Amino acid sequence: MDTRLRRARSYRFVAILTVLLCAGGAVTALVAQETSLTPQAALEKVANYSTVEITTIGRKTGRPHTKPIWFVYDQGRVYIQSGKGGKTDWYQNLQKNPQIALKFDTLTLRGTAKFITDPQEVARIHGLFRSKYLTARMAGLVGSSIGHGEVVEVELAQ
């Protein structure tokens, strides 16, 4: 796929996301234009990707804010985590407006952020991140907080 086509699709994605999230309209399940898979089947195919691009709506500007971050997929659920004790922009954006879009290459899913606070569940999910990401394991050995952030489950729209 040539660069101009990818760029055009990316701009179209941001425009559609902005309208849907800012309007507060109903969140729909799957916007993957190039696949007819169910969201769960599509996620199975991208579960081993290293990053996902998340898009949130800025809590101050109201504009889309996109950032690549780590994620884990477990038992039909997508989890992301914020470093800096929840002080990252995207985490604070989700606290104000929990609507989120996940983009894996050509697959785009929308959902709602659910903040995980149960200590046992948080520990289990941190373990999933350490299992998937060598950097998180290595940093944890020297006391870093990488892989120990505030956990968010993305409840995908059906």
Rosetta silent file (secondary structure, phi, psi, omega in degrees, C-alpha in Angstrom):
SEQUENCE: MDTRLRRARSYRFVAILTVLLCAGGAVTALVAQETSLTPQAALEKVANYSTVEITTIGRKTGRPHTKPIWFVYDQGRVYIQSGKGGKTDWYQNLQKNPQIALKFDTLTLRGTAKFITDPQEVARIHGLFRSKYLTARMAGLVGSSIGHGEVVEVELAQ
SCORE:     score description
SCORE:     0.000 S_00000001
   1 L     0.000  131.355 -175.988    0.000    0.000    0.000 S_00000001
   2 L   -77.908  161.686 -172.769    1.532    3.317   -0.955 S_00000001
   3 H   -61.271  -39.312 -178.834    2.263    6.043    1.573 S_00000001
   4 H   -63.667  -39.878  179.583   -0.355    8.480    0.254 S_00000001
   5 H   -66.935  -42.696  177.108   -3.128    5.912    0.624 S_00000001
   6 H   -60.886  -44.306 -179.373   -2.041    5.048    4.175 S_00000001
   7 H   -63.116  -43.059  178.758   -1.909    8.731    5.086 S_00000001
   8 H   -61.650  -42.785  178.255   -5.364    9.348    3.597 S_00000001
   9 H   -64.467  -39.325  179.449   -6.807    6.431    5.563 S_00000001
  10 H   -63.358  -44.312  178.533   -5.165    7.701    8.732 S_00000001
  11 H   -63.631  -41.009  178.780   -6.662   11.185    8.254 S_00000001
  12 H   -62.131  -42.379  178.461  -10.068    9.663    7.518 S_00000001
  13 H   -58.515  -48.194 -178.021   -9.813    7.580   10.702 S_00000001
  14 H   -63.550  -40.191 -179.948   -9.013   10.630   12.841 S_00000001
  15 H   -64.901  -45.506  179.004  -11.879   12.623   11.293 S_00000001
  16 H   -63.959  -45.187 -179.487  -14.412    9.839   11.861 S_00000001
  17 H   -60.865  -43.206 -179.482  -13.159    9.236   15.390 S_00000001
  18 H   -59.651  -46.740 -179.837  -13.364   12.931   16.232 S_00000001
  19 H   -61.870  -47.149 -177.046  -16.970   13.163   15.070 S_00000001
  20 H   -66.933  -45.645 -177.067  -18.014   10.004   16.911 S_00000001
  21 H   -73.835  -41.732 -179.111  -16.225   10.706   20.172 S_00000001
  22 H   -68.857  -34.696  179.746  -16.939   14.427   20.363 S_00000001
  23 H   -73.989  -14.494 -179.890  -20.583   13.923   19.502 S_00000001
  24 L    68.446   20.809 -178.137  -20.846   11.399   22.306 S_00000001
  25 L   -70.818  174.782 -179.737  -22.718    9.122   19.938 S_00000001
  26 L   -62.236  138.836  178.973  -23.134    5.415   20.341 S_00000001
  27 L   -85.493  129.892  179.205  -19.918    3.512   20.105 S_00000001
  28 L  -101.146  163.440 -169.194  -19.953    0.895   17.400 S_00000001
  29 L   -71.400  -59.509 -166.865  -18.048   -2.350   17.437 S_00000001
  30 E  -135.834  130.853  177.983  -15.703   -2.567   14.511 S_00000001
  31 L  -115.850   19.460 -179.466  -14.486   -0.088   11.970 S_00000001
  32 L   -72.819  101.654 -175.012  -12.041   -2.438   10.314 S_00000001
  33 L   -73.866  -16.934 -173.758  -12.801   -1.679    6.708 S_00000001
  34 L  -109.382   17.722  178.192  -10.523   -4.369    5.368 S_00000001
  35 L  -147.676  151.217  177.154  -11.765   -7.359    7.332 S_00000001
  36 L  -112.580   16.051  179.539  -15.056   -9.088    7.978 S_00000001
  37 L   -72.717  154.758  171.792  -13.869  -10.830   11.150 S_00000001
  38 L   -68.055  160.249  178.638  -15.654  -10.441   14.457 S_00000001
  39 H   -56.097  -41.919 -179.421  -13.841   -8.156   16.914 S_00000001
  40 H   -64.263  -44.070  179.681  -12.698  -11.158   18.980 S_00000001
  41 H   -65.576  -38.891  178.272  -11.376  -13.036   15.939 S_00000001
  42 H   -64.680  -41.010  179.332   -9.623   -9.894   14.682 S_00000001
  43 H   -64.831  -35.665  177.307   -8.014   -9.379   18.099 S_00000001
  44 H   -57.898  -36.729 -178.352   -6.735  -12.950   18.104 S_00000001
  45 H   -72.932  -25.391 -177.009   -4.821  -12.089   14.918 S_00000001
  46 H  -109.400    4.215 -175.244   -3.182   -8.975   16.399 S_00000001
  47 L   -57.223  -28.937 -178.127   -2.672  -10.175   19.990 S_00000001
  48 L   -92.835    0.535  173.269    1.073  -10.592   19.454 S_00000001
  49 L   -58.137  152.248 -178.740    1.623   -7.115   18.020 S_00000001
  50 L   -84.795  -31.095 -178.989    3.928   -5.141   20.290 S_00000001
  51 E  -136.058  162.757  173.023    1.981   -1.872   20.296 S_00000001
  52 E  -130.698  144.522  172.691   -1.439   -0.417   19.617 S_00000001
  53 E   -89.526  120.301  176.307   -2.225    3.176   18.707 S_00000001
  54 E  -102.394  145.619  174.828   -4.785    4.511   21.132 S_00000001
  55 E  -125.848  124.123  176.319   -6.831    7.614   20.461 S_00000001
  56 E  -120.039  170.272  176.530   -8.494    9.511   23.273 S_00000001
  57 E  -101.796  125.824 -177.428  -10.170   12.893   23.334 S_00000001
  58 L   -55.710  130.473 -176.977   -8.097   15.613   24.982 S_00000001
  59 L   -69.038  -23.212  179.794   -9.554   16.631   28.322 S_00000001
  60 L  -103.152  -41.559 -174.112   -8.630   20.285   27.728 S_00000001
  61 L   -91.036  -26.735 -174.982   -8.673   20.672   23.936 S_00000001
  62 L    76.736    7.003 -179.888  -11.417   18.228   22.944 S_00000001
  63 L   -98.744  156.646  177.979   -9.205   17.099   20.065 S_00000001
  64 E   -62.429  141.501  179.581   -8.069   13.529   19.325 S_00000001
  65 E  -128.146  114.623 -175.736   -4.850   12.508   21.064 S_00000001
  66 E  -113.301  138.467 -177.757   -3.085    9.460   19.575 S_00000001
  67 E  -151.339  136.005  173.207   -0.224    7.554   21.154 S_00000001
  68 E   -81.717  132.919  178.619    1.363    4.137   20.577 S_00000001
  69 E  -142.216  167.474  174.170    1.483    2.066   23.758 S_00000001
  70 E   -73.777  155.611  176.299    1.918   -1.514   24.917 S_00000001
  71 L  -150.887  162.509  169.414   -1.110   -3.731   25.373 S_00000001
  72 E  -131.894  150.116  177.139   -2.009   -7.283   26.308 S_00000001
  73 E  -120.268  124.622 -177.475   -4.905   -9.396   25.134 S_00000001
  74 E  -146.832  126.359  175.562   -6.171  -12.053   27.520 S_00000001
  75 L    50.548   45.904  177.113   -9.356  -14.115   27.550 S_00000001
  76 L    79.773    8.490 -177.927  -11.149  -11.837   25.095 S_00000001
  77 E  -123.146  146.947  176.775  -10.095   -8.628   26.836 S_00000001
  78 E  -107.452  131.331  178.594   -7.659   -5.856   25.917 S_00000001
  79 E  -123.185  141.919  172.924   -5.634   -4.210   28.692 S_00000001
  80 E  -129.936  163.531  178.582   -3.422   -1.130   28.576 S_00000001
  81 E  -143.368  146.751 -178.430   -1.496    0.526   31.378 S_00000001
  82 E  -104.888  133.662  172.934   -0.334    4.009   32.205 S_00000001
  83 L   -83.224 -168.781  175.541    3.008    4.781   33.721 S_00000001
  84 H    56.213   32.634  176.806    3.823    7.790   35.874 S_00000001
  85 H    60.638   31.401  179.963    1.210    6.843   38.464 S_00000001
  86 H    82.136   13.660 -177.948   -1.646    7.642   36.091 S_00000001
  87 L   -92.657    5.067  178.079   -0.272   11.072   35.217 S_00000001
  88 L   -70.637  151.638 -179.514    0.029   10.390   31.477 S_00000001
  89 H   -58.030  -46.103 -175.043   -2.119   12.556   29.221 S_00000001
  90 H   -63.627  -36.564  179.731   -3.993    9.637   27.705 S_00000001
  91 H   -67.193  -43.925  178.299   -4.925    8.206   31.112 S_00000001
  92 H   -66.507  -34.624  175.520   -6.184   11.564   32.353 S_00000001
  93 H   -61.095  -44.121 -179.303   -8.094   12.024   29.089 S_00000001
  94 H   -66.284  -30.146  177.269   -9.853    8.698   29.669 S_00000001
  95 H   -65.509  -31.910  178.075  -10.789    9.731   33.187 S_00000001
  96 H   -84.502  -41.485 -179.729  -12.697   12.679   31.723 S_00000001
  97 L  -137.324  105.239 -172.331  -14.054   10.883   28.628 S_00000001
  98 L   -76.188    3.572  178.539  -13.724    7.075   28.716 S_00000001
  99 E   -73.594  137.033 -176.274  -14.285    6.606   24.964 S_00000001
 100 E  -144.932  148.621  172.305  -11.218    5.134   23.248 S_00000001
 101 E  -118.548  140.960  176.480  -10.201    3.834   19.841 S_00000001
 102 E  -115.381  130.893  179.673   -7.564    1.138   19.317 S_00000001
 103 E  -124.669  118.581  175.894   -5.763    0.907   15.991 S_00000001
 104 E  -114.955   98.247 -179.334   -3.736   -2.150   15.006 S_00000001
 105 L    56.045 -108.982 -178.999   -2.458   -1.535   11.471 S_00000001
 106 L   -98.525   -1.902 -179.700   -5.725   -1.583    9.446 S_00000001
 107 E   -95.084  124.515  178.077   -7.938   -2.845   12.284 S_00000001
 108 E  -124.971  128.166  178.814   -9.701   -0.196   14.350 S_00000001
 109 E  -124.310  150.871  177.140  -11.876   -0.990   17.353 S_00000001
 110 E  -121.214  153.746  179.056  -13.743    1.317   19.696 S_00000001
 111 E  -167.896 -165.346 -178.025  -14.660    0.889   23.293 S_00000001
 112 E  -126.575  137.482  179.638  -14.908    2.322   26.755 S_00000001
 113 E   -74.914  135.263  173.435  -12.199    2.492   29.401 S_00000001
 114 E  -123.626  117.262 -176.218  -12.768    0.556   32.618 S_00000001
 115 E   -81.370  122.725 -177.547  -10.256    1.420   35.327 S_00000001
 116 E   -91.853  122.673 -178.464   -9.037   -1.700   37.155 S_00000001
 117 L  -121.966  -13.713  179.536   -8.386   -1.117   40.853 S_00000001
 118 L   -63.321  120.885 -174.622   -8.696   -4.579   42.419 S_00000001
 119 H   -56.974  -38.181  179.777   -5.147   -5.353   43.663 S_00000001
 120 H   -68.644  -41.253  179.013   -5.270   -9.045   42.668 S_00000001
 121 H   -67.938  -40.886  177.405   -6.529   -8.266   39.166 S_00000001
 122 H   -59.960  -45.559  179.734   -3.951   -5.489   38.763 S_00000001
 123 H   -62.660  -40.501  178.655   -1.177   -7.889   39.805 S_00000001
 124 H   -61.902  -44.026 -178.162   -2.446  -10.539   37.365 S_00000001
 125 H   -69.871  -38.611  174.895   -2.467   -8.049   34.486 S_00000001
 126 H   -58.569  -38.305  176.451    0.998   -6.724   35.386 S_00000001
 127 H   -62.025  -37.777  177.225    2.144  -10.344   35.123 S_00000001
 128 H   -63.291  -41.157  178.264    0.695  -10.524   31.608 S_00000001
 129 H   -65.255  -42.913  179.128    2.699   -7.433   30.637 S_00000001
 130 H   -64.424  -35.573  178.582    5.885   -8.887   32.134 S_00000001
 131 H   -67.442  -37.034 -176.084    5.293  -12.133   30.256 S_00000001
 132 H   -82.605  -34.863 -170.562    4.824  -10.347   26.930 S_00000001
 133 L  -116.617  114.930  178.372    7.469   -7.639   27.178 S_00000001
 134 H   -59.248  -39.700 -179.169   11.116   -8.378   27.958 S_00000001
 135 H   -58.599  -41.753  179.444   11.754   -4.696   28.710 S_00000001
 136 H   -64.386  -39.978  178.696    9.143   -4.761   31.488 S_00000001
 137 H   -64.275  -47.978 -177.390   10.732   -7.868   32.984 S_00000001
 138 H   -65.356  -43.097 -179.705   14.244   -6.448   32.862 S_00000001
 139 H   -64.867  -36.480  178.460   13.224   -3.035   34.207 S_00000001
 140 H   -62.988  -31.113  179.835   11.333   -4.693   37.052 S_00000001
 141 H   -65.543  -27.038 -179.106   14.501   -6.466   38.133 S_00000001
 142 L  -106.033   16.167  174.080   16.157   -3.130   38.833 S_00000001
 143 L    87.869    8.868  179.097   13.151   -1.565   40.535 S_00000001
 144 L   -71.780  156.608  177.616   11.653    0.356   37.620 S_00000001
 145 L   -89.711    1.356  177.559    7.904    0.931   37.474 S_00000001
 146 L   -60.005  129.783 -178.591    7.748   -0.102   33.800 S_00000001
 147 L    86.092    7.700 -179.333    5.136   -2.815   33.574 S_00000001
 148 L  -130.570   34.387 -174.500    3.544   -1.746   36.868 S_00000001
 149 L   -84.803 -176.770  175.330    1.260    1.072   35.741 S_00000001
 150 E   -70.475  128.494 -171.823   -2.369    1.985   36.279 S_00000001
 151 E   -96.022  137.105  176.277   -4.414   -0.684   34.463 S_00000001
 152 E  -128.141  129.250  170.065   -7.267    0.000   32.071 S_00000001
 153 E   -94.678  135.570  175.236   -9.457   -2.620   30.430 S_00000001
 154 E   -96.415  109.738  177.325  -10.924   -1.556   27.112 S_00000001
 155 E   -82.472  107.809 -175.610  -14.492   -2.816   27.017 S_00000001
 156 E   -72.636  140.996  176.402  -15.061   -3.246   23.316 S_00000001
 157 L   -68.086  143.584 -178.734  -18.354   -2.201   21.837 S_00000001
 158 L   -95.872    0.000    0.000  -20.377   -5.144   20.569 S_00000001
